């Protein structure tokens, strides 16, 4: 059996087809497309029409697949009117509309109280604040349902309106104990509880692709749409090859999402968030600035070296001193500077750490600083959970940077497993294959990842 995975990120989307052959997961990216936001009616929005056209084109390319799984970023949603139509293009989480609602709700409850009631880190982008802002604008007056982005695509394909558990947890509106909608909080916020679709758990089926869509694409066989871990972070964690009982994960991309897989929600540390994972598990994690700094440095360096790669940047730091400069990667100075190179240099100067003398030192600084932050987070997790974690599993884009794995092993004193790079799409496909009965369970799925992927192990210095 073959499955089609749609993996939507903040700037691109892609379609990947996979199947199990000789005990390994074999997969191929069949289409990649841009995901470019635009401004309309004073709001930053996602171009849903363009994304939907690419979904249909990808299904037509894939043709002979048995199931489709969809994962996206969290918190954002579309509003379905009572007539069943999408009312407007979904608003982007970076839109400023939440500022007033955020300030209003935080002033009323306080961050600590909100965290205890939701288990979710209190951030302006959370769906909770977006919905209150939309309600104040009158946009929910004739809403039938709100659907998170992967659920919206699933609805367009099947006509079935459901909210998958992992993506729903990013809203801040799921009760951390019952794992259902937090209706008391929803009522207090002045939201209509009827706009929230029934939850669907990971591995269940939304339904089949509508017959008229299949006919228009020239496809005769039925195709199921599976509720995979539709939040991309949860999908990536599903593909984690290291033993989750003793391993800390880092989903490494523009952001580093660092945490552990647990059975229950914990609200003991508001610096961590409790998001949903495979089959109702909890992905207890901390949001850390990730490869954003390196991506911005590369963008600057390309002015002088148009073809420079991240591997070229690793070569630049050869001969530089390890641990010479360590900065707080989450500092506001690095969130959106006009020039990341100058922002880092100024930070080093202003904190009396000396003077950056080369671009190689800048690259070394980023890896060392990330590794230091990882080490602090790993210590916190081991203190919370009795020192059971002896491994760090880095997956996603950052897993291909051996220098980051080496710096992390040295800073944490823990073994580092690096890979797989394509964790999100892999996790998506694996859940579909479990649902179809091709793979027995999550343990077998993760064993397949270990057999299929080129995963590297880096030991800490003895």
C-alpha positions as CSV (number, residue, x, y, z in Angstrom):
1,X,0.0,0.0,0.0
2,X,1.1,3.5,-0.8
3,X,0.4,6.7,1.2
4,X,0.6,10.4,0.3
5,X,1.8,12.8,3.0
6,X,1.2,16.5,2.8
7,X,3.6,18.5,4.9
8,X,2.9,22.2,5.1
9,X,5.5,24.5,6.6
10,X,5.6,28.3,7.1
11,X,7.1,28.9,3.7
12,X,6.8,25.8,1.6
13,X,4.5,22.8,1.2
14,X,5.4,19.4,-0.2
15,X,3.8,16.1,-1.2
16,X,5.6,12.8,-0.4
17,X,4.6,9.3,-1.5
18,X,5.8,6.4,0.6
19,X,5.4,2.6,1.1
20,X,7.0,-0.2,3.0
21,X,9.4,-2.4,0.9
22,X,11.7,-5.1,2.3
23,X,11.0,-3.8,5.8
24,X,12.0,-0.3,5.1
25,X,10.1,2.9,4.4
26,X,10.8,4.0,0.8
27,X,9.5,7.5,-0.1
28,X,9.8,10.1,-2.8
29,X,8.9,13.8,-2.9
30,X,6.6,14.3,-5.9
31,X,5.9,18.0,-5.5
32,X,7.1,21.1,-3.6
33,X,5.4,24.4,-3.7
34,X,5.6,27.9,-2.1
35,X,3.4,28.9,0.9
36,X,3.5,32.7,0.6
37,X,1.3,34.8,2.8
38,X,-0.4,38.0,1.5
39,X,-2.2,41.0,3.0
40,X,-5.9,41.5,2.5
41,X,-8.4,43.6,4.4
42,X,-5.6,44.8,6.7
43,X,-4.7,41.2,7.8
44,X,-1.8,38.9,6.9
45,X,-3.3,35.8,5.5
46,X,-2.5,32.3,4.0
47,X,-3.2,31.9,0.3
48,X,-5.5,28.9,0.8
49,X,-6.7,28.8,-2.8
50,X,-3.2,28.4,-4.0
51,X,-2.4,25.7,-1.4
52,X,-5.7,23.8,-2.3
53,X,-4.8,23.9,-6.0
54,X,-1.4,22.3,-5.1
55,X,-3.1,19.7,-3.0
56,X,-5.3,18.6,-6.0
57,X,-2.3,18.7,-8.4
58,X,-0.3,16.5,-6.0
59,X,-3.1,13.9,-5.7
60,X,-3.3,13.8,-9.5
61,X,0.4,13.2,-9.6
62,X,0.4,10.5,-7.0
63,X,-2.7,8.7,-8.4
64,X,-2.3,5.2,-7.0
65,X,-2.3,5.8,-3.3
66,X,-4.5,4.3,-0.6
67,X,-4.5,7.1,2.0
68,X,-3.6,10.7,2.5
69,X,-2.2,12.3,5.7
70,X,-1.9,16.1,6.3
71,X,0.2,17.9,8.8
72,X,0.8,21.7,9.2
73,X,2.0,24.3,11.6
74,X,-0.2,24.9,14.7
75,X,-2.7,27.5,16.0
76,X,-4.2,28.8,12.7
77,X,-7.6,28.0,11.4
78,X,-10.3,28.7,8.8
79,X,-13.9,29.8,9.5
80,X,-16.6,27.7,7.9
81,X,-19.9,29.5,7.6
82,X,-23.2,27.8,8.3
83,X,-23.5,27.3,4.5
84,X,-20.4,25.1,4.6
85,X,-18.2,27.5,2.7
86,X,-14.9,29.0,3.9
87,X,-15.7,32.5,4.8
88,X,-12.3,34.1,4.2
89,X,-8.6,33.2,3.7
90,X,-7.2,32.0,7.1
91,X,-5.3,34.7,9.0
92,X,-1.6,34.2,9.6
93,X,-0.5,33.7,13.2
94,X,2.0,36.6,12.8
95,X,-0.9,39.1,12.2
96,X,-1.2,41.8,14.8
97,X,-4.9,41.3,15.4
98,X,-4.2,39.3,18.6
99,X,-2.4,42.1,20.5
100,X,-5.5,43.6,22.1
101,X,-7.1,40.3,22.9
102,X,-3.9,39.0,24.4
103,X,-3.4,42.0,26.7
104,X,-7.1,41.8,27.7
105,X,-7.1,38.1,28.6
106,X,-3.7,38.1,30.3
107,X,-4.8,41.0,32.4
108,X,-7.9,39.2,33.4
109,X,-6.4,35.8,34.3
110,X,-2.7,36.2,34.6
111,X,-0.2,34.0,32.7
112,X,0.2,31.5,35.5
113,X,-3.5,30.9,35.8
114,X,-3.9,30.5,32.1
115,X,-1.0,28.0,32.0
116,X,-2.5,25.9,34.8
117,X,-5.9,25.8,33.1
118,X,-4.5,25.0,29.6
119,X,-1.1,23.4,30.0
120,X,0.0,25.6,27.0
121,X,2.7,28.3,27.0
122,X,0.9,31.6,26.9
123,X,1.9,33.2,23.5
124,X,0.1,35.9,21.4
125,X,-0.2,33.5,18.5
126,X,-2.3,31.0,20.4
127,X,-5.7,30.2,18.8
128,X,-7.4,31.3,22.0
129,X,-6.4,34.9,21.4
130,X,-7.0,34.8,17.7
131,X,-10.6,33.6,18.2
132,X,-11.3,36.3,20.8
133,X,-10.0,38.9,18.4
134,X,-12.1,37.4,15.5
135,X,-15.1,37.3,17.7
136,X,-14.7,41.0,18.7
137,X,-14.5,41.8,14.9
138,X,-17.8,40.0,14.4
139,X,-16.3,37.3,12.2
140,X,-17.7,34.4,14.2
141,X,-21.3,35.7,14.1
142,X,-22.5,33.3,11.5
143,X,-19.7,30.7,11.8
144,X,-20.6,27.1,11.6
145,X,-17.3,25.6,12.7
146,X,-13.7,26.7,13.0
147,X,-11.2,24.1,11.5
148,X,-7.5,24.1,12.1
149,X,-5.4,24.1,8.9
150,X,-5.0,20.3,8.4
151,X,-8.6,19.8,9.4
152,X,-9.6,22.4,6.8
153,X,-7.8,20.5,4.0
154,X,-9.4,17.3,5.3
155,X,-12.9,18.9,5.2
156,X,-12.3,20.1,1.6
157,X,-11.3,16.6,0.6
158,X,-14.0,14.6,2.5
159,X,-16.8,17.0,3.5
160,X,-16.3,15.8,7.1
161,X,-15.6,18.5,9.8
162,X,-13.4,17.2,12.7
163,X,-10.6,18.5,14.8
164,X,-7.6,16.2,15.2
165,X,-6.3,16.0,18.7
166,X,-2.6,17.0,18.2
167,X,-3.4,20.2,16.3
168,X,-6.3,21.1,18.6
169,X,-3.9,21.1,21.6
170,X,-2.0,24.1,20.1
171,X,-5.1,26.2,20.6
172,X,-4.9,26.6,24.4
173,X,-8.5,25.4,24.5
174,X,-8.1,21.7,25.3
175,X,-8.6,20.7,28.9
176,X,-5.2,19.2,30.0
177,X,-6.9,16.6,32.2
178,X,-9.9,15.4,30.2
179,X,-8.1,15.9,26.8
180,X,-11.4,17.3,25.5
181,X,-12.5,20.8,24.7
182,X,-12.2,23.2,27.7
183,X,-15.8,24.3,27.5
184,X,-15.8,26.3,30.8
185,X,-12.9,28.4,29.5
186,X,-14.5,28.7,26.1
187,X,-17.7,30.0,27.7
188,X,-15.8,32.5,29.9
189,X,-14.0,33.9,26.8
190,X,-17.4,34.6,25.2
191,X,-17.0,32.0,22.4
192,X,-19.8,29.8,21.1
193,X,-18.9,26.2,22.0
194,X,-20.8,25.0,19.0
195,X,-18.2,26.3,16.6
196,X,-15.7,23.7,17.8
197,X,-15.8,20.4,15.8
198,X,-15.8,17.0,17.5
199,X,-12.3,15.7,18.1
200,X,-10.8,12.9,16.1
201,X,-7.9,11.0,17.5
202,X,-4.7,10.2,15.7
203,X,-5.0,7.2,13.4
204,X,-8.7,7.5,12.9
205,X,-10.2,8.2,9.4
206,X,-11.9,11.5,8.5
207,X,-13.5,9.7,5.5
208,X,-12.8,9.1,1.9
209,X,-12.0,11.7,-0.7
210,X,-15.2,12.9,-2.3
211,X,-16.2,11.1,-5.6
212,X,-16.5,14.3,-7.6
213,X,-12.9,15.2,-6.7
214,X,-11.6,11.8,-7.6
215,X,-13.5,11.9,-10.9
216,X,-12.1,15.4,-11.8
217,X,-8.6,14.0,-11.2
218,X,-9.2,10.9,-13.3
219,X,-8.8,8.6,-10.3
220,X,-11.1,5.6,-9.9
221,X,-10.0,4.0,-6.6
222,X,-11.2,5.2,-3.2
223,X,-8.6,7.1,-1.1
224,X,-8.9,7.5,2.7
225,X,-8.0,10.7,4.5
226,X,-6.3,9.7,7.8
227,X,-6.0,11.8,10.9
228,X,-2.2,11.5,11.3
229,X,-0.5,13.6,13.9
230,X,-1.6,16.7,12.0
231,X,0.5,19.1,14.1
232,X,3.9,19.0,12.4
233,X,5.9,18.8,15.6
234,X,3.9,15.8,16.8
235,X,4.4,14.2,13.4
236,X,8.1,14.6,13.6
237,X,8.3,13.2,17.1
238,X,6.4,10.1,15.9
239,X,9.4,9.3,13.7
240,X,11.9,9.6,16.6
241,X,14.2,6.6,16.3
242,X,15.8,6.9,19.8
243,X,14.1,5.2,22.8
244,X,11.5,7.7,24.0
245,X,11.8,6.4,27.6
246,X,15.4,7.6,27.9
247,X,15.7,10.3,25.2
248,X,15.1,14.0,25.0
249,X,14.2,15.2,21.5
250,X,15.0,18.3,19.6
251,X,12.9,19.0,16.5
252,X,15.4,21.2,14.8
253,X,14.4,23.8,12.2
254,X,14.0,27.5,12.3
255,X,12.9,26.9,15.9
256,X,14.2,24.2,18.2
257,X,11.4,22.3,20.0
258,X,13.1,20.5,22.8
259,X,11.3,18.1,25.2
260,X,10.2,14.6,26.1
261,X,7.3,12.4,25.4
262,X,5.1,11.8,28.5
263,X,1.8,10.2,29.4
264,X,0.4,13.1,31.4
265,X,0.4,16.9,31.4
266,X,2.7,18.7,33.8
267,X,2.2,22.4,34.7
268,X,5.1,22.6,37.1
269,X,7.2,24.8,34.8
270,X,5.5,27.5,32.7
271,X,8.5,27.6,30.4
272,X,7.4,24.3,28.9
273,X,4.2,23.6,26.9
274,X,2.1,20.4,26.8
275,X,1.1,19.6,23.3
276,X,-0.6,16.5,22.0
277,X,1.3,13.6,20.6
278,X,0.6,10.2,19.0
279,X,-2.4,8.4,20.5
280,X,-3.0,10.9,23.3
281,X,0.6,11.2,24.5
282,X,1.9,14.5,25.7
283,X,4.8,16.2,23.9
284,X,6.2,18.2,26.9
285,X,8.5,20.8,25.2
286,X,10.2,24.1,25.3
287,X,10.4,26.5,22.3
288,X,14.0,27.6,21.7
289,X,15.3,29.8,18.9
290,X,16.8,27.3,16.5
291,X,18.6,27.6,13.1
292,X,17.0,31.0,12.5
293,X,20.3,32.6,13.4
294,X,22.2,30.4,11.0
295,X,19.7,30.9,8.3
296,X,19.9,34.7,8.6
297,X,23.7,34.6,8.7
298,X,23.7,32.6,5.4
299,X,21.3,35.1,3.9
300,X,23.9,37.9,4.7
301,X,26.9,35.9,3.6
302,X,25.3,35.2,0.2
303,X,25.8,38.8,-0.7
304,X,29.5,38.1,-0.9
305,X,29.3,34.3,-1.7
306,X,26.0,33.7,-3.7
307,X,26.5,29.9,-3.7
308,X,27.4,29.4,0.0
309,X,25.9,26.4,1.7
310,X,25.6,25.5,5.4
311,X,28.4,23.0,4.9
312,X,30.6,25.8,3.6
313,X,29.8,27.7,6.7
314,X,30.8,24.8,8.9
315,X,34.2,24.8,7.1
316,X,34.6,28.5,7.9
317,X,34.7,27.8,11.6
318,X,37.6,25.4,11.4
319,X,40.4,26.5,13.8
320,X,38.1,28.8,15.8
321,X,38.0,28.4,19.6
322,X,35.2,26.4,21.1
323,X,33.1,28.0,23.7
324,X,34.7,31.4,23.3
325,X,31.3,33.2,22.7
326,X,28.0,32.1,24.1
327,X,24.9,34.2,23.7
328,X,21.2,33.9,24.7
329,X,19.7,32.8,21.4
330,X,16.2,33.7,22.6
331,X,17.2,37.3,23.2
332,X,14.9,39.9,21.5
333,X,18.0,41.2,19.6
334,X,17.9,38.1,17.4
335,X,14.1,37.8,16.7
336,X,14.0,40.0,13.6
337,X,17.2,42.1,13.1
338,X,17.8,43.9,9.9
339,X,21.3,42.4,9.9
340,X,21.9,39.2,11.9
341,X,25.7,39.4,11.6
342,X,25.8,43.0,13.1
343,X,23.2,42.1,15.7
344,X,25.4,39.2,17.0
345,X,28.5,41.3,17.0
346,X,26.8,44.2,18.9
347,X,25.4,41.7,21.4
348,X,28.9,40.3,22.1
349,X,30.4,43.8,22.4
350,X,27.6,45.1,24.7
351,X,28.0,42.1,27.0
352,X,31.7,42.6,27.3
353,X,32.7,39.3,25.7
354,X,35.2,40.9,23.3
355,X,35.1,41.4,19.6
356,X,34.1,38.9,16.9
357,X,37.0,38.7,14.5
358,X,35.8,36.4,11.7
359,X,32.7,35.0,10.2
360,X,33.9,31.5,11.3
361,X,33.6,32.8,14.9
362,X,30.0,33.8,14.2
363,X,29.2,30.3,13.0
364,X,30.9,28.7,16.0
365,X,29.1,31.1,18.3
366,X,25.7,30.0,17.0
367,X,26.4,26.3,17.4
368,X,28.0,26.8,20.9
369,X,25.1,29.0,22.0
370,X,22.4,26.6,20.9
371,X,24.3,23.7,22.5
372,X,24.5,25.6,25.8
373,X,20.8,26.3,25.7
374,X,20.1,22.6,25.0
375,X,22.3,21.6,27.9
376,X,20.4,23.9,30.3
377,X,17.1,22.5,29.1
378,X,18.3,18.9,29.3
379,X,19.4,19.5,32.9
380,X,15.9,20.9,33.7
381,X,14.2,17.9,32.3
382,X,16.5,15.5,34.1
383,X,15.9,17.3,37.4
384,X,12.1,17.1,36.8
385,X,12.1,13.4,35.9
386,X,14.8,11.9,38.1
387,X,17.7,11.8,35.6
388,X,16.3,9.2,33.3
389,X,17.4,10.8,30.1
390,X,20.8,9.8,28.7
391,X,20.3,10.6,25.0
392,X,19.4,13.6,22.9
393,X,17.7,12.8,19.5
394,X,18.0,15.7,17.0
395,X,15.8,15.4,14.0
396,X,14.6,17.7,11.2
397,X,16.8,20.0,9.2
398,X,19.4,20.6,12.0
399,X,20.1,16.9,12.2
400,X,22.3,17.1,9.1
401,X,24.7,19.6,10.9
402,X,27.3,17.3,12.4
403,X,28.9,20.4,14.2
404,X,25.6,21.0,16.0
405,X,25.4,17.3,17.1
406,X,29.0,17.4,18.3
407,X,28.5,20.7,20.2
408,X,25.4,19.3,21.8
409,X,27.1,16.1,22.9
410,X,29.9,18.1,24.5
411,X,27.6,20.7,26.2
412,X,25.1,18.1,27.6
413,X,27.4,15.3,28.3
414,X,24.8,13.0,26.7
415,X,24.8,10.8,23.7
416,X,23.4,12.5,20.6
417,X,21.4,10.6,17.9
418,X,21.1,12.8,14.7
419,X,18.3,12.0,12.3
420,X,16.1,11.6,10.5
421,X,16.2,14.8,8.5
422,X,12.7,14.3,7.0
423,X,11.1,13.4,10.3
424,X,7.8,15.2,9.8
425,X,6.9,13.6,6.5
426,X,8.1,10.2,7.8
427,X,5.9,10.5,10.9
428,X,3.0,11.4,8.7
429,X,3.4,8.4,6.5
430,X,4.0,6.0,9.3
431,X,0.7,6.9,11.1
432,X,-1.2,6.3,7.8
433,X,0.5,3.0,7.4
434,X,-0.4,2.0,10.9
435,X,-4.0,3.0,10.3
436,X,-4.1,0.9,7.1
437,X,-2.7,-2.1,9.0
438,X,0.6,-2.3,7.1
439,X,2.5,-1.5,10.3
440,X,1.4,-3.0,13.6
441,X,2.1,-0.2,16.0
442,X,4.3,2.8,16.9
443,X,7.1,0.6,18.2
444,X,7.4,-1.2,14.9
445,X,7.2,2.1,13.1
446,X,10.1,3.5,15.0
447,X,12.1,0.3,14.4
448,X,11.4,0.9,10.7
449,X,12.9,4.4,11.0
450,X,16.0,2.9,12.5
451,X,16.4,0.5,9.6
452,X,15.5,2.9,6.9
453,X,17.3,6.2,7.8
454,X,21.0,7.1,7.9
455,X,21.0,8.0,11.6
456,X,24.3,9.1,13.2
457,X,25.4,8.7,16.8
458,X,27.8,11.2,18.5
459,X,29.2,10.3,21.9
460,X,30.2,13.0,24.4
461,X,33.9,13.5,25.2
462,X,35.0,11.0,27.8
